[in-house]
Amino acid sequence: MNHKIYFGDKIFFFFLLFLGIFTIFYQINFEDLWLDEVSSFWIADPNLSYPETIARHNETDYHNPVLFNLVLKYFFKIFGYTPDIARYLTLFFGSLSFIFIGLISYQEKKNNYFLLTTFLACVSIYIIKYSQELRPYSLLLLTSSLNIFFYLRLLKEDKKIVDIILFIIFSVINYSVNPFSLIIFFSQITYTFYRYLLFSNKYKNFSIFYLIILIIYLFLNYKYISYQISFDNYMLSHDIKNVFDGFYFPRFFGSKIMGYFYLILLMFLIIKSSKIFLLRENNYMFFLILIFFSYLLPLGYAIIRTPVFHDRYIIFILIPIFALITFLISEIHNKKLKIFLISFLTIMTLSNHYIEIFKRINTKPEFKKTLNYINDSNTNVVVFDFGGNSFLFSNYIKNMNNQKFSKLIFVEKNDFKNQNTDFWFICYSTDPNFKCVPKNIKNNKLIDTKKNLHVEAKLYLVD
């Protein structure tokens, strides 16, 4: 039976969306860009031709599909090429994700419990932080939610041609953002086959949809896929051990306490409501399969080929986690237990949200803080050494609010020949004990040192 969405439900839904979007916006540039973000910023230079963009992508970001960087490139064409504006693109993706995660919940279970799903998404510190990062993970979450939303619509009796077309389009886009989203593809195939065997042959047409999706995807991404599977090792191979620390839940929810709380809650609800998964009236089994495959398939590839697992690659797992928690709580008949679980979940989540937002600690290199310090001095020559990534960071800092730092003259270390002038020397490293010392300084004396997170600046005056 369809549930009527009352005016109060709509108001609360939009309030939750406002809360989530505002939280992303509130600290959108809380941190400067880190190495991977700087790489995307460099690749997406709107002044480059398409072949030049592809060449840059293949040089520094070859493990990821190019789609996000191309979208970012045209975003810069419209809104300008500055780091300060860049993250508004991922804010947009993250904001739309909140909407569709809520709609997925309502699509499956047409009651006002979709507000709980929306709440969990909108205060998810993981979604918020990756919506503040200039990388493809907020786009991955958005396209995954669109994919799942139209898949659930197709599981209904009355299939509409527009839903079929949109399901195919968003599936191809989803898988083209990140190959890990193929986990959703295999989960959908498995669940559709399960429904076909147990309930009805009305699902047989899905095989045609999947074939079309696969053909289009391989046509567009064959070169990328064949290149990726050629690697015998991967840069994040060491991260495999973190899978077994609560299945990444501590990372998904901001701390070990919150991570294990959500993990235990989800397992408790699944065990308590295990019989409900076998009913044909719901699609809970799909969400459970998606969670299961999100770990099984990457771990299987690690055994067969090489470890490639990282929590952000399966950011879409938050969709079935939030959905199942909501659905299974709504199925509890004991009213007191239901109220207790919702209340405790809300209090824990809001408390963690407050801590993560208002007690947030910077974890990325503090370039702006360093350049502001330099900008207040009387010396405007800035010599930089960023190791093998100097070309990425020089492009970043030169486009970092040109008006504010317009008096500064940036020079790469290898291009700085004249040491008969005052200059600042800055360098970057992820090693907290790194040494920032220019070589062969003959005519200058060290006067001042300013060390911030991952960035250090030293002032040398002519002796």
Contacts in CASP RR format, 6 or more apart in sequence:
PFRMAT RR
TARGET T0000
AUTHOR 0000-0000-0000
METHOD contacts of the structure
MODEL  1
MNHKIYFGDKIFFFFLLFLGIFTIFYQINFEDLWLDEVSSFWIADPNLSY
PETIARHNETDYHNPVLFNLVLKYFFKIFGYTPDIARYLTLFFGSLSFIF
IGLISYQEKKNNYFLLTTFLACVSIYIIKYSQELRPYSLLLLTSSLNIFF
YLRLLKEDKKIVDIILFIIFSVINYSVNPFSLIIFFSQITYTFYRYLLFS
NKYKNFSIFYLIILIIYLFLNYKYISYQISFDNYMLSHDIKNVFDGFYFP
RFFGSKIMGYFYLILLMFLIIKSSKIFLLRENNYMFFLILIFFSYLLPLG
YAIIRTPVFHDRYIIFILIPIFALITFLISEIHNKKLKIFLISFLTIMTL
SNHYIEIFKRINTKPEFKKTLNYINDSNTNVVVFDFGGNSFLFSNYIKNM
NNQKFSKLIFVEKNDFKNQNTDFWFICYSTDPNFKCVPKNIKNNKLIDTK
KNLHVEAKLYLVD
1 110 0 8 1.000
2 110 0 8 1.000
3 110 0 8 1.000
3 111 0 8 1.000
3 112 0 8 1.000
5 106 0 8 1.000
5 112 0 8 1.000
6 112 0 8 1.000
9 112 0 8 1.000
9 115 0 8 1.000
12 115 0 8 1.000
13 102 0 8 1.000
13 114 0 8 1.000
13 115 0 8 1.000
13 118 0 8 1.000
16 98 0 8 1.000
16 115 0 8 1.000
16 118 0 8 1.000
16 119 0 8 1.000
16 122 0 8 1.000
17 95 0 8 1.000
17 98 0 8 1.000
17 99 0 8 1.000
17 118 0 8 1.000
17 122 0 8 1.000
19 122 0 8 1.000
19 123 0 8 1.000
20 95 0 8 1.000
20 98 0 8 1.000
20 122 0 8 1.000
20 123 0 8 1.000
20 128 0 8 1.000
21 91 0 8 1.000
21 95 0 8 1.000
21 98 0 8 1.000
23 122 0 8 1.000
23 123 0 8 1.000
23 128 0 8 1.000
23 353 0 8 1.000
23 357 0 8 1.000
24 91 0 8 1.000
24 94 0 8 1.000
24 95 0 8 1.000
24 128 0 8 1.000
24 131 0 8 1.000
24 132 0 8 1.000
25 91 0 8 1.000
26 357 0 8 1.000
27 132 0 8 1.000
27 357 0 8 1.000
27 360 0 8 1.000
28 87 0 8 1.000
28 88 0 8 1.000
28 91 0 8 1.000
28 132 0 8 1.000
29 83 0 8 1.000
29 84 0 8 1.000
29 87 0 8 1.000
29 132 0 8 1.000
30 132 0 8 1.000
30 360 0 8 1.000
30 362 0 8 1.000
31 132 0 8 1.000
31 362 0 8 1.000
31 363 0 8 1.000
31 364 0 8 1.000
32 83 0 8 1.000
32 364 0 8 1.000
32 365 0 8 1.000
32 366 0 8 1.000
32 367 0 8 1.000
32 368 0 8 1.000
33 41 0 8 1.000
33 83 0 8 1.000
33 86 0 8 1.000
33 134 0 8 1.000
33 364 0 8 1.000
33 367 0 8 1.000
33 396 0 8 1.000
34 364 0 8 1.000
34 365 0 8 1.000
35 389 0 8 1.000
35 392 0 8 1.000
35 430 0 8 1.000
36 61 0 8 1.000
36 135 0 8 1.000
37 86 0 8 1.000
37 133 0 8 1.000
37 134 0 8 1.000
37 135 0 8 1.000
38 389 0 8 1.000
38 392 0 8 1.000
38 393 0 8 1.000
38 395 0 8 1.000
38 396 0 8 1.000
39 60 0 8 1.000
39 61 0 8 1.000
39 392 0 8 1.000
40 61 0 8 1.000
40 68 0 8 1.000
40 69 0 8 1.000
40 72 0 8 1.000
40 134 0 8 1.000
40 135 0 8 1.000
41 83 0 8 1.000
41 86 0 8 1.000
41 134 0 8 1.000
41 392 0 8 1.000
41 395 0 8 1.000
41 396 0 8 1.000
41 399 0 8 1.000
42 56 0 8 1.000
42 60 0 8 1.000
42 391 0 8 1.000
42 392 0 8 1.000
42 395 0 8 1.000
42 396 0 8 1.000
43 53 0 8 1.000
43 56 0 8 1.000
43 57 0 8 1.000
43 60 0 8 1.000
43 61 0 8 1.000
43 69 0 8 1.000
43 72 0 8 1.000
43 73 0 8 1.000
44 53 0 8 1.000
44 69 0 8 1.000
44 70 0 8 1.000
44 72 0 8 1.000
44 73 0 8 1.000
44 75 0 8 1.000
44 76 0 8 1.000
45 53 0 8 1.000
45 56 0 8 1.000
45 73 0 8 1.000
45 76 0 8 1.000
45 81 0 8 1.000
45 395 0 8 1.000
46 73 0 8 1.000
46 74 0 8 1.000
46 76 0 8 1.000
46 77 0 8 1.000
46 80 0 8 1.000
46 81 0 8 1.000
47 81 0 8 1.000
48 56 0 8 1.000
48 73 0 8 1.000
53 66 0 8 1.000
53 69 0 8 1.000
53 70 0 8 1.000
53 73 0 8 1.000
54 66 0 8 1.000
57 66 0 8 1.000
57 69 0 8 1.000
60 392 0 8 1.000
61 69 0 8 1.000
62 227 0 8 1.000
63 228 0 8 1.000
63 234 0 8 1.000
63 235 0 8 1.000
64 136 0 8 1.000
64 178 0 8 1.000
65 136 0 8 1.000
65 176 0 8 1.000
65 177 0 8 1.000
65 178 0 8 1.000
65 179 0 8 1.000
65 221 0 8 1.000
65 224 0 8 1.000
66 224 0 8 1.000
67 136 0 8 1.000
67 139 0 8 1.000
67 173 0 8 1.000
67 176 0 8 1.000
67 177 0 8 1.000
68 135 0 8 1.000
68 136 0 8 1.000
68 139 0 8 1.000
68 177 0 8 1.000
71 89 0 8 1.000
71 139 0 8 1.000
72 86 0 8 1.000
72 89 0 8 1.000
72 134 0 8 1.000
75 86 0 8 1.000
75 89 0 8 1.000
76 85 0 8 1.000
76 86 0 8 1.000
79 85 0 8 1.000
79 88 0 8 1.000
81 399 0 8 1.000
82 399 0 8 1.000
82 400 0 8 1.000
82 401 0 8 1.000
82 402 0 8 1.000
83 396 0 8 1.000
83 399 0 8 1.000
83 400 0 8 1.000
83 401 0 8 1.000
84 400 0 8 1.000
84 401 0 8 1.000
86 134 0 8 1.000
87 132 0 8 1.000
87 133 0 8 1.000
87 134 0 8 1.000
89 134 0 8 1.000
90 130 0 8 1.000
90 131 0 8 1.000
90 132 0 8 1.000
90 133 0 8 1.000
90 134 0 8 1.000
90 135 0 8 1.000
90 138 0 8 1.000
90 139 0 8 1.000
91 131 0 8 1.000
91 132 0 8 1.000
91 138 0 8 1.000
93 131 0 8 1.000
93 138 0 8 1.000
93 139 0 8 1.000
93 141 0 8 1.000
93 142 0 8 1.000
94 127 0 8 1.000
94 131 0 8 1.000
94 138 0 8 1.000
94 141 0 8 1.000
94 142 0 8 1.000
95 131 0 8 1.000
96 142 0 8 1.000
97 121 0 8 1.000
97 127 0 8 1.000
97 131 0 8 1.000
97 138 0 8 1.000
97 141 0 8 1.000
97 142 0 8 1.000
97 145 0 8 1.000
98 118 0 8 1.000
98 121 0 8 1.000
98 122 0 8 1.000
98 127 0 8 1.000
100 142 0 8 1.000
100 145 0 8 1.000
100 146 0 8 1.000
100 149 0 8 1.000
101 117 0 8 1.000
101 118 0 8 1.000
101 121 0 8 1.000
101 145 0 8 1.000
101 318 0 8 1.000
101 319 0 8 1.000
101 322 0 8 1.000
101 323 0 8 1.000
102 114 0 8 1.000
102 117 0 8 1.000
102 118 0 8 1.000
102 121 0 8 1.000
103 114 0 8 1.000
103 149 0 8 1.000
104 117 0 8 1.000
104 145 0 8 1.000
104 148 0 8 1.000
104 149 0 8 1.000
104 152 0 8 1.000
104 319 0 8 1.000
104 323 0 8 1.000
105 113 0 8 1.000
105 114 0 8 1.000
105 116 0 8 1.000
105 117 0 8 1.000
105 118 0 8 1.000
105 322 0 8 1.000
105 323 0 8 1.000
105 326 0 8 1.000
105 327 0 8 1.000
106 114 0 8 1.000
107 149 0 8 1.000
107 152 0 8 1.000
107 153 0 8 1.000
108 152 0 8 1.000
108 282 0 8 1.000
108 283 0 8 1.000
108 323 0 8 1.000
108 327 0 8 1.000
109 282 0 8 1.000
109 326 0 8 1.000
109 327 0 8 1.000
109 330 0 8 1.000
111 330 0 8 1.000
113 326 0 8 1.000
113 327 0 8 1.000
113 329 0 8 1.000
113 330 0 8 1.000
114 326 0 8 1.000
116 325 0 8 1.000
116 326 0 8 1.000
116 329 0 8 1.000
116 342 0 8 1.000
117 322 0 8 1.000
117 323 0 8 1.000
117 326 0 8 1.000
119 346 0 8 1.000
119 349 0 8 1.000
120 322 0 8 1.000
120 325 0 8 1.000
120 326 0 8 1.000
120 345 0 8 1.000
120 349 0 8 1.000
121 127 0 8 1.000
121 318 0 8 1.000
121 322 0 8 1.000
123 349 0 8 1.000
123 350 0 8 1.000
123 353 0 8 1.000
124 252 0 8 1.000
124 253 0 8 1.000
124 318 0 8 1.000
124 322 0 8 1.000
125 253 0 8 1.000
125 254 0 8 1.000
125 352 0 8 1.000
125 353 0 8 1.000
125 356 0 8 1.000
125 357 0 8 1.000
126 251 0 8 1.000
126 252 0 8 1.000
126 253 0 8 1.000
126 254 0 8 1.000
126 315 0 8 1.000
126 318 0 8 1.000
127 138 0 8 1.000
127 141 0 8 1.000
127 315 0 8 1.000
127 318 0 8 1.000
128 357 0 8 1.000
130 137 0 8 1.000
130 138 0 8 1.000
130 141 0 8 1.000
130 312 0 8 1.000
130 315 0 8 1.000
131 138 0 8 1.000
135 312 0 8 1.000
136 177 0 8 1.000
136 178 0 8 1.000
137 178 0 8 1.000
137 312 0 8 1.000
137 315 0 8 1.000
139 177 0 8 1.000
140 174 0 8 1.000
140 177 0 8 1.000
140 178 0 8 1.000
140 180 0 8 1.000
140 181 0 8 1.000
140 315 0 8 1.000
140 316 0 8 1.000
141 315 0 8 1.000
141 316 0 8 1.000
141 318 0 8 1.000
141 319 0 8 1.000
143 170 0 8 1.000
143 173 0 8 1.000
143 174 0 8 1.000
143 177 0 8 1.000
143 181 0 8 1.000
144 174 0 8 1.000
144 181 0 8 1.000
144 184 0 8 1.000
144 315 0 8 1.000
144 316 0 8 1.000
144 319 0 8 1.000
145 316 0 8 1.000
145 319 0 8 1.000
146 166 0 8 1.000
146 170 0 8 1.000
146 173 0 8 1.000
146 174 0 8 1.000
147 167 0 8 1.000
147 170 0 8 1.000
147 171 0 8 1.000
147 174 0 8 1.000
147 181 0 8 1.000
147 184 0 8 1.000
148 184 0 8 1.000
148 319 0 8 1.000
150 163 0 8 1.000
150 166 0 8 1.000
150 167 0 8 1.000
150 170 0 8 1.000
151 167 0 8 1.000
151 188 0 8 1.000
152 283 0 8 1.000
153 160 0 8 1.000
153 163 0 8 1.000
153 167 0 8 1.000
154 163 0 8 1.000
154 164 0 8 1.000
154 167 0 8 1.000
154 206 0 8 1.000
154 209 0 8 1.000
155 195 0 8 1.000
155 203 0 8 1.000
155 283 0 8 1.000
157 202 0 8 1.000
159 205 0 8 1.000
164 209 0 8 1.000
167 209 0 8 1.000
168 209 0 8 1.000
168 212 0 8 1.000
168 213 0 8 1.000
168 216 0 8 1.000
171 184 0 8 1.000
171 185 0 8 1.000
171 213 0 8 1.000
171 217 0 8 1.000
172 213 0 8 1.000
172 216 0 8 1.000
172 217 0 8 1.000
172 220 0 8 1.000
174 181 0 8 1.000
174 184 0 8 1.000
175 181 0 8 1.000
175 182 0 8 1.000
175 184 0 8 1.000
175 185 0 8 1.000
175 213 0 8 1.000
175 217 0 8 1.000
175 221 0 8 1.000
176 217 0 8 1.000
176 220 0 8 1.000
176 221 0 8 1.000
178 313 0 8 1.000
179 221 0 8 1.000
179 224 0 8 1.000
179 225 0 8 1.000
179 228 0 8 1.000
180 298 0 8 1.000
180 313 0 8 1.000
180 314 0 8 1.000
181 316 0 8 1.000
183 290 0 8 1.000
183 293 0 8 1.000
183 294 0 8 1.000
183 297 0 8 1.000
183 298 0 8 1.000
183 314 0 8 1.000
183 316 0 8 1.000
184 290 0 8 1.000
184 316 0 8 1.000
185 210 0 8 1.000
185 213 0 8 1.000
185 214 0 8 1.000
186 293 0 8 1.000
186 297 0 8 1.000
187 286 0 8 1.000
187 289 0 8 1.000
187 290 0 8 1.000
187 293 0 8 1.000
188 206 0 8 1.000
188 210 0 8 1.000
188 286 0 8 1.000
189 206 0 8 1.000
189 210 0 8 1.000
190 289 0 8 1.000
190 293 0 8 1.000
191 283 0 8 1.000
191 285 0 8 1.000
191 286 0 8 1.000
191 289 0 8 1.000
192 203 0 8 1.000
192 206 0 8 1.000
192 210 0 8 1.000
193 203 0 8 1.000
194 285 0 8 1.000
194 289 0 8 1.000
195 203 0 8 1.000
195 280 0 8 1.000
196 203 0 8 1.000
196 204 0 8 1.000
196 206 0 8 1.000
198 280 0 8 1.000
199 280 0 8 1.000
218 225 0 8 1.000
229 305 0 8 1.000
231 306 0 8 1.000
232 305 0 8 1.000
232 306 0 8 1.000
233 306 0 8 1.000
234 306 0 8 1.000
234 307 0 8 1.000
234 308 0 8 1.000
236 307 0 8 1.000
236 308 0 8 1.000
236 309 0 8 1.000
236 310 0 8 1.000
237 306 0 8 1.000
237 307 0 8 1.000
237 308 0 8 1.000
238 307 0 8 1.000
239 307 0 8 1.000
239 309 0 8 1.000
239 310 0 8 1.000
240 299 0 8 1.000
240 302 0 8 1.000
240 307 0 8 1.000
240 309 0 8 1.000
242 248 0 8 1.000
242 251 0 8 1.000
242 311 0 8 1.000
243 295 0 8 1.000
243 299 0 8 1.000
243 309 0 8 1.000
246 259 0 8 1.000
246 260 0 8 1.000
246 263 0 8 1.000
247 263 0 8 1.000
247 295 0 8 1.000
248 311 0 8 1.000
248 314 0 8 1.000
249 259 0 8 1.000
249 260 0 8 1.000
249 262 0 8 1.000
249 263 0 8 1.000
250 256 0 8 1.000
250 258 0 8 1.000
250 259 0 8 1.000
250 260 0 8 1.000
251 311 0 8 1.000
252 259 0 8 1.000
252 262 0 8 1.000
252 311 0 8 1.000
252 317 0 8 1.000
252 318 0 8 1.000
252 321 0 8 1.000
253 259 0 8 1.000
253 261 0 8 1.000
253 262 0 8 1.000
253 352 0 8 1.000
254 352 0 8 1.000
254 356 0 8 1.000
255 352 0 8 1.000
258 348 0 8 1.000
258 349 0 8 1.000
258 352 0 8 1.000
261 348 0 8 1.000
262 321 0 8 1.000
262 325 0 8 1.000
265 325 0 8 1.000
265 341 0 8 1.000
265 345 0 8 1.000
266 321 0 8 1.000
266 324 0 8 1.000
266 325 0 8 1.000
269 324 0 8 1.000
269 325 0 8 1.000
269 328 0 8 1.000
269 329 0 8 1.000
270 277 0 8 1.000
270 288 0 8 1.000
270 324 0 8 1.000
270 328 0 8 1.000
272 328 0 8 1.000
272 332 0 8 1.000
273 328 0 8 1.000
273 331 0 8 1.000
273 332 0 8 1.000
276 282 0 8 1.000
276 284 0 8 1.000
276 328 0 8 1.000
276 331 0 8 1.000
277 284 0 8 1.000
277 285 0 8 1.000
277 288 0 8 1.000
278 285 0 8 1.000
282 327 0 8 1.000
284 324 0 8 1.000
284 327 0 8 1.000
284 328 0 8 1.000
286 320 0 8 1.000
287 319 0 8 1.000
287 320 0 8 1.000
287 323 0 8 1.000
287 324 0 8 1.000
287 327 0 8 1.000
288 320 0 8 1.000
288 324 0 8 1.000
290 317 0 8 1.000
290 319 0 8 1.000
290 320 0 8 1.000
291 317 0 8 1.000
291 320 0 8 1.000
291 321 0 8 1.000
291 324 0 8 1.000
294 314 0 8 1.000
294 316 0 8 1.000
294 317 0 8 1.000
298 308 0 8 1.000
298 309 0 8 1.000
298 313 0 8 1.000
298 314 0 8 1.000
299 309 0 8 1.000
301 308 0 8 1.000
302 308 0 8 1.000
302 309 0 8 1.000
325 345 0 8 1.000
329 338 0 8 1.000
329 341 0 8 1.000
329 342 0 8 1.000
329 345 0 8 1.000
330 338 0 8 1.000
332 338 0 8 1.000
332 341 0 8 1.000
362 453 0 8 1.000
363 453 0 8 1.000
364 453 0 8 1.000
364 454 0 8 1.000
365 428 0 8 1.000
365 452 0 8 1.000
365 453 0 8 1.000
365 454 0 8 1.000
365 455 0 8 1.000
366 452 0 8 1.000
366 453 0 8 1.000
366 454 0 8 1.000
366 455 0 8 1.000
367 393 0 8 1.000
367 396 0 8 1.000
367 397 0 8 1.000
367 400 0 8 1.000
367 428 0 8 1.000
367 455 0 8 1.000
368 400 0 8 1.000
369 452 0 8 1.000
369 455 0 8 1.000
370 426 0 8 1.000
370 450 0 8 1.000
370 452 0 8 1.000
370 455 0 8 1.000
370 456 0 8 1.000
370 457 0 8 1.000
371 382 0 8 1.000
371 397 0 8 1.000
371 400 0 8 1.000
371 405 0 8 1.000
371 408 0 8 1.000
373 450 0 8 1.000
373 457 0 8 1.000
374 382 0 8 1.000
374 408 0 8 1.000
374 424 0 8 1.000
374 426 0 8 1.000
374 450 0 8 1.000
374 457 0 8 1.000
375 404 0 8 1.000
375 405 0 8 1.000
375 407 0 8 1.000
375 408 0 8 1.000
377 424 0 8 1.000
377 448 0 8 1.000
377 459 0 8 1.000
378 422 0 8 1.000
379 422 0 8 1.000
379 423 0 8 1.000
379 424 0 8 1.000
379 459 0 8 1.000
379 461 0 8 1.000
380 407 0 8 1.000
380 408 0 8 1.000
380 409 0 8 1.000
381 408 0 8 1.000
381 409 0 8 1.000
381 411 0 8 1.000
381 421 0 8 1.000
381 422 0 8 1.000
381 423 0 8 1.000
381 424 0 8 1.000
382 408 0 8 1.000
382 409 0 8 1.000
382 410 0 8 1.000
382 411 0 8 1.000
382 423 0 8 1.000
382 424 0 8 1.000
382 426 0 8 1.000
383 411 0 8 1.000
383 412 0 8 1.000
383 413 0 8 1.000
383 416 0 8 1.000
383 423 0 8 1.000
383 424 0 8 1.000
383 425 0 8 1.000
383 426 0 8 1.000
383 438 0 8 1.000
384 390 0 8 1.000
384 393 0 8 1.000
384 394 0 8 1.000
384 397 0 8 1.000
384 410 0 8 1.000
384 411 0 8 1.000
384 412 0 8 1.000
384 413 0 8 1.000
384 425 0 8 1.000
384 426 0 8 1.000
384 427 0 8 1.000
385 413 0 8 1.000
385 425 0 8 1.000
385 426 0 8 1.000
385 427 0 8 1.000
385 436 0 8 1.000
385 438 0 8 1.000
386 392 0 8 1.000
386 393 0 8 1.000
386 394 0 8 1.000
386 427 0 8 1.000
386 428 0 8 1.000
387 427 0 8 1.000
387 428 0 8 1.000
389 428 0 8 1.000
390 412 0 8 1.000
390 413 0 8 1.000
393 428 0 8 1.000
394 410 0 8 1.000
394 412 0 8 1.000
397 405 0 8 1.000
397 410 0 8 1.000
398 410 0 8 1.000
411 423 0 8 1.000
413 425 0 8 1.000
413 438 0 8 1.000
416 423 0 8 1.000
419 441 0 8 1.000
419 442 0 8 1.000
419 443 0 8 1.000
419 444 0 8 1.000
420 443 0 8 1.000
420 462 0 8 1.000
421 462 0 8 1.000
422 444 0 8 1.000
422 459 0 8 1.000
422 460 0 8 1.000
422 461 0 8 1.000
422 462 0 8 1.000
423 444 0 8 1.000
423 459 0 8 1.000
423 460 0 8 1.000
424 457 0 8 1.000
424 458 0 8 1.000
424 459 0 8 1.000
424 460 0 8 1.000
425 436 0 8 1.000
425 438 0 8 1.000
425 457 0 8 1.000
425 458 0 8 1.000
425 459 0 8 1.000
425 460 0 8 1.000
426 436 0 8 1.000
426 455 0 8 1.000
426 456 0 8 1.000
426 457 0 8 1.000
426 458 0 8 1.000
427 434 0 8 1.000
427 436 0 8 1.000
427 455 0 8 1.000
427 456 0 8 1.000
428 454 0 8 1.000
428 455 0 8 1.000
429 436 0 8 1.000
429 454 0 8 1.000
430 454 0 8 1.000
432 454 0 8 1.000
434 456 0 8 1.000
436 451 0 8 1.000
436 456 0 8 1.000
436 457 0 8 1.000
436 458 0 8 1.000
437 458 0 8 1.000
438 458 0 8 1.000
438 460 0 8 1.000
441 460 0 8 1.000
443 462 0 8 1.000
443 463 0 8 1.000
444 460 0 8 1.000
444 461 0 8 1.000
444 462 0 8 1.000
444 463 0 8 1.000
445 460 0 8 1.000
445 461 0 8 1.000
445 462 0 8 1.000
445 463 0 8 1.000
446 458 0 8 1.000
446 459 0 8 1.000
446 460 0 8 1.000
447 459 0 8 1.000
447 460 0 8 1.000
447 461 0 8 1.000
448 458 0 8 1.000
448 459 0 8 1.000
449 456 0 8 1.000
449 457 0 8 1.000
449 458 0 8 1.000
449 459 0 8 1.000
450 456 0 8 1.000
450 457 0 8 1.000
450 458 0 8 1.000
451 457 0 8 1.000
END
